[in-house]
């Protein structure tokens, strides 16, 4: 409390005749962050969370321009936290900034998405293998509870809720590895793929199939069989890749007669 009082009290003159400034006891008193700094950080975090949710749920579609003033009004904050949130969302792979044009929701090409799926399959296999050997009973309980909820959402045909919980389930498994570098890399890849994966789950009839795949993943991890766990999660990712190909057919190649020459 002493530190906070020091921040909130009126400023003291920096005159050399002020003995309190030289007091060792005062110099050793820790100074708490200012309320303004704490509030700014909190508002930026909230803005980040809310804008991220708008993107992940598809309300802000790929390629959409992100207007700071409109987002600030929508979220009930000033433009500063929105600006900082957009910078952090750029770092996480959901937003791109263009010089003199502003910020846009990231839109990746199909071939790049397929490359990310291939990389994710390798990472997910490694995650499942590790968890088969190291997962704890409380961690298994968490994953099983998430699968229970996925199944309830599937029965209700709640594609939006299912998509978000699906993201949380996979993120939770990676977090359980405790590897901070892996978590950071994985989250960026997942963010870049998020809207492709949302479209894969847009058909409510597919949700029970997806939920059953998640149940099988947890069962394989719980068995302690690293090879089985790795193969099960890798196969799940590759099936998502196949659905992406079906949902996003490649554009037809240009005919030879219309080929442009430099």
C-alpha positions in Angstrom: 0.0 0.0 0.0 2.9 2.4 0.6 3.9 2.1 -3.0 0.5 2.9 -4.3 0.2 5.9 -1.9 3.5 7.2 -3.3 2.1 7.1 -6.8 -1.2 8.7 -6.0 0.2 11.5 -3.8 1.0 15.0 -5.2 4.4 15.3 -6.9 7.3 16.4 -4.7 9.6 19.2 -5.8 13.0 18.0 -7.0 14.7 20.7 -5.1 18.1 19.7 -3.5 16.7 21.1 -0.2 14.1 18.3 0.1 15.7 15.8 2.4 13.0 13.1 1.9 14.3 12.4 -1.6 17.6 11.3 -0.2 16.1 9.0 2.4 17.3 5.4 2.0 14.0 4.1 3.4 12.0 6.0 0.8 14.3 4.9 -2.0 13.9 1.3 -1.1 10.1 1.5 -1.1 8.7 -0.4 -4.2 6.6 1.7 -6.5 3.5 0.0 -7.9 2.5 0.5 -11.5 0.2 3.4 -12.1 -3.5 2.8 -12.3 -3.5 4.3 -15.8 -0.9 1.8 -16.9 -2.8 -1.1 -15.4 -6.0 0.1 -17.0 -4.4 0.5 -20.4 -2.9 -2.9 -20.3 -6.2 -4.4 -19.2 -8.2 -2.6 -22.0 -5.7 -3.8 -24.6 -6.0 -7.4 -23.4 -9.8 -7.1 -23.5 -9.7 -5.5 -27.0 -7.4 -8.3 -28.2 -9.7 -11.0 -26.9 -12.9 -9.4 -28.4 -11.4 -8.7 -31.8 -9.9 -12.2 -31.9 -13.3 -13.7 -31.1 -14.9 -11.7 -33.9 -12.3 -13.1 -36.3 -12.4 -16.7 -35.1 -16.2 -16.8 -35.2 -16.2 -15.4 -38.8 -18.0 -12.2 -38.0 -14.9 -10.4 -39.3 -14.2 -12.3 -42.5 -10.8 -12.9 -44.2 -9.8 -9.8 -46.1 -12.0 -7.4 -44.1 -10.5 -4.0 -43.3 -10.3 -3.3 -39.6 -11.2 0.3 -38.8 -9.8 1.4 -35.5 -12.5 4.0 -34.8 -15.3 1.6 -35.6 -13.8 -1.2 -33.5 -13.2 1.2 -30.6 -16.9 2.4 -30.7 -18.1 -1.2 -30.9 -16.0 -2.3 -28.0 -16.5 0.8 -25.9 -12.8 1.7 -25.6 -10.5 4.4 -27.0 -8.5 3.8 -30.2 -5.3 3.3 -28.3 -6.1 -0.2 -26.9 -7.5 -1.2 -30.3 -4.3 -0.1 -32.1 -2.2 -2.1 -29.6 -4.5 -5.1 -29.9 -4.2 -5.1 -33.7 -0.4 -5.1 -33.4 -0.5 -8.1 -31.2 -3.0 -9.9 -33.4 -0.6 -9.3 -36.3 2.1 -11.1 -34.4 -0.2 -14.0 -33.7 -1.1 -14.4 -37.4 -4.7 -13.2 -37.5 -4.1 -9.7 -38.9 -1.9 -8.1 -41.5 -0.9 -4.5 -41.6 -0.4 -2.7 -45.0 1.5 0.6 -45.2 -0.8 3.5 -45.9 -3.8 1.2 -46.1 -4.4 0.0 -42.5 -5.1 -3.4 -40.9 -6.9 -6.3 -42.5 -8.1 -9.8 -41.3 -5.5 -12.2 -42.6 -6.5 -14.2 -45.7 -4.1 -17.0 -46.7 -4.1 -18.9 -49.9 -5.1 -22.6 -50.2 -1.6 -23.8 -50.9 -0.3 -22.1 -47.8 -3.1 -23.6 -45.7 -2.3 -27.1 -46.9 1.4 -26.5 -46.0 0.3 -25.5 -42.5 -1.8 -28.6 -42.2 1.2 -30.7 -43.1 3.3 -29.0 -40.4 0.5 -29.2 -37.9 0.2 -32.9 -38.4 3.9 -33.4 -37.5 3.6 -31.2 -34.4 0.3 -32.8 -33.3 1.8 -36.3 -33.6 4.7 -35.2 -31.4 2.3 -33.6 -28.9 0.2 -36.8 -28.6 3.3 -39.0 -28.2 4.5 -36.9 -25.4 1.2 -36.7 -23.6 0.8 -40.5 -23.8 3.8 -40.7 -21.6 3.4 -37.7 -19.3 -0.3 -36.8 -19.0 -1.7 -36.6 -15.5 -5.1 -37.7 -14.2 -6.3 -34.1 -13.7 -5.2 -33.3 -17.3 -7.1 -36.3 -18.7 -10.1 -35.2 -16.7 -9.9 -31.7 -18.4 -9.7 -33.2 -21.9 -12.6 -35.6 -21.3 -14.7 -32.8 -20.0 -14.0 -30.8 -23.1 -15.0 -33.8 -25.3 -18.2 -34.2 -23.3 -19.0 -30.6 -24.1 -18.1 -31.1 -27.8 -20.5 -34.0 -28.0 -23.3 -31.8 -26.4 -22.6 -29.0 -28.9 -22.6 -31.5 -31.7 -26.0 -32.9 -30.7 -27.3 -29.3 -30.5 -25.9 -28.5 -34.0 -24.1 -25.5 -32.5 -21.4 -25.0 -35.1 -20.1 -21.7 -33.7 -19.7 -23.0 -30.2 -18.2 -26.3 -31.5 -15.6 -24.5 -33.5 -14.4 -22.4 -30.6 -14.2 -25.3 -28.2 -12.5 -27.4 -30.9 -9.8 -24.7 -31.0 -9.6 -24.8 -27.2 -9.3 -28.6 -27.0 -6.3 -28.7 -29.3 -4.7 -25.7 -27.7 -5.1 -27.4 -24.3 -3.2 -30.5 -25.4 -0.3 -28.4 -26.6 -0.3 -26.4 -23.4 -0.1 -29.6 -21.4 3.3 -30.3 -23.0 4.8 -27.3 -21.1 7.0 -26.4 -24.1 6.7 -22.6 -24.4 8.3 -22.5 -27.9 6.0 -25.2 -29.2 3.0 -23.4 -27.8 3.9 -20.1 -29.4 4.6 -21.7 -32.8 1.5 -23.9 -32.7 -0.8 -21.0 -31.8 0.3 -18.9 -34.7 -0.2 -21.8 -37.1 -3.7 -22.5 -35.7 -4.6 -18.8 -35.9 -3.7 -18.8 -39.6 -5.8 -21.9 -40.2 -8.7 -20.9 -38.0 -11.1 -19.7 -40.7 -10.4 -22.7 -42.9 -11.1 -25.0 -40.0 -14.3 -23.1 -39.2 -15.6 -23.8 -42.7 -14.7 -27.5 -42.3 -17.1 -27.6 -39.3 -19.8 -25.4 -40.8 -22.0 -28.5 -41.6 -23.7 -29.5 -38.4 -24.1 -33.1 -39.8 -20.3 -33.5 -39.6 -20.0 -32.5 -35.9 -20.8 -35.9 -34.4 -18.0 -37.4 -36.6 -15.6 -34.8 -35.4 -16.6 -35.3 -31.8 -16.0 -39.0 -32.1 -12.5 -38.3 -33.5 -11.7 -36.2 -30.4 -13.0 -39.0 -28.1 -10.7 -41.4 -29.9 -7.7 -39.0 -29.5 -8.2 -38.8 -25.7 -8.7 -42.6 -25.5 -5.4 -43.2 -27.3 -3.5 -40.7 -25.1 -5.0 -42.3 -22.0 -3.8 -45.7 -23.1 -0.2 -44.7 -22.8 0.6 -46.1 -26.2 2.7 -43.3 -27.8 2.5 -44.7 -31.3 -1.2 -45.1 -31.2 -1.7 -41.6 -29.8 0.5 -40.0 -32.4 -1.1 -41.9 -35.3 -4.6 -41.0 -34.1 -4.0 -37.3 -33.7 -2.1 -37.1 -37.0 -4.9 -38.9 -38.8 -7.4 -36.4 -37.4 -5.4 -33.4 -38.7 -5.0 -35.0 -42.1 -8.7 -35.6 -42.4 -9.2 -31.9 -41.7 -6.8 -31.2 -44.5 -8.8 -33.4 -46.8 -12.0 -31.6 -45.9 -10.3 -28.3 -46.6 -9.4 -29.5 -50.1 -13.1 -30.4 -50.7 -14.4 -27.1 -49.2 -11.9 -24.9 -51.0 -11.3 -26.3 -54.5 -8.2 -25.0 -56.3 -9.0 -22.4 -59.0 -8.8 -23.7 -62.5 -5.5 -23.3 -64.3 -5.4 -20.6 -67.0 -5.9 -21.9 -70.5 -2.8 -21.7 -72.8 -4.5 -19.3 -75.1 -4.9 -16.8 -72.3 -1.4 -17.0 -70.9 0.1 -13.5 -70.5 3.7 -12.9 -71.5 5.9 -10.4 -69.8 
